[in-house]
Amino acid sequence: MEATNQTGIPKFLLLGLTDDPELQPLIFSLFLSMYLVTVLGNLLIILAVSSDSHLHTPMYFFLSILSFTDICISTTTIPKMLVDIQAQDHSITYTGCLSQLSFVLIFGGLENCLLAVMAYDRYVAICHPLRYIIIMNTHFCVLLVLLCLGVTTGNALLHSLMLLQLSFCTDLEIPHFFCELVQVIDLSCSDTTINILLVYSGTSLFAGVPLLGIIFSYSHIVTSVLKIPTGRGRLRAFSTCGSHLSVVSLFYGTGIGVYMSSEVTVSPTKNAVASIMYIVVPQMLNPFVYSLRNREMKGALRHLITGVPSLL
């Protein structure tokens, strides 16, 4: 196929989940509903935390940042897909594709890091309760978030700069509903060895390191909780981790499921459908997990919606 550099690329074509016109209205309605639920649910979490002084703690500060990140991830991908379906135009400019790809990397990596930071917060709260306020002070919490954002932004910029060095073939069809890094690299007619190495190293860094941090934190948490003499005390300690563990299981479970499905199937469409499980579903369900499993959050949401003070 004829190759061209990025300056000569008119547009990419996002093929989406299906080319069946009869299914387009159903997909539009489904994704619009999921997007609205995601935005509304996470906004409620942010508003509940900001409006209730009882929740002005590090754990809920990180939860607010996680909810904001979930909104950003969904906004980066879903609205463009909805517009494409409505306008029957699935094209995206090179600049638009690169921007979308970068934001997905930034906020996806940020969510990974935040889950590890939240696990560390629970570790300090349970294993070092007397020093919790000193260690998890406001400046340190903000620094952790900024550090996570800086690292993930640097990673996204690195991948974007390496993509700028590639030449692309004239067949610019992306079998996905958003510009996914590996799919874009596959369209290149250049040598992509360095890009692929960066993908594998970046995936190992932003998936493996936070996951190891979570495992390390919870291994110490379990050890500390088992030393508590009363069953009620152990249950209370574990209850503060229940929501976070559910979110971690949802995020990493869907991510591993997508990876496994991509290994056993060569269908790009099936891979695109599987990607919904990590780019859409966790972001939509996270508010429900925290609101249903957390008594303090239930009270704050009840106060926000009905005006009835929470009894904590």
Buried (B, 14 or more C-beta within 10 A) or exposed (E): EEEBEBEEBEBBBBBBBBEEEEBBEEBBEBBBEBBEBBBEBBBBBBBBBBEBEEBEBBBBBBBBBBBBBBBBBBBBBBEBBBEBBEEEEBBBEBEBBBBBBBBBBBBBBBBBBBBBBBBBBBBBBBBBEEEBEEBBEEEEBEEBBEEBBEBBBEBBEEBBEBBEBBBBBEEBEBBBBBBBBBBBBBBBBBEBEEBEEBBEEBBEBBBEEBBEBBEBBBEBBBEBBEEBEEEEEBEEBBEBBEBBBBBBEBBBEBBEEBEEBBEEEEEBBBBBBBBBBBBBBBBBBBBEBBBEBBEBBBBBBBBBEEEEEBEE
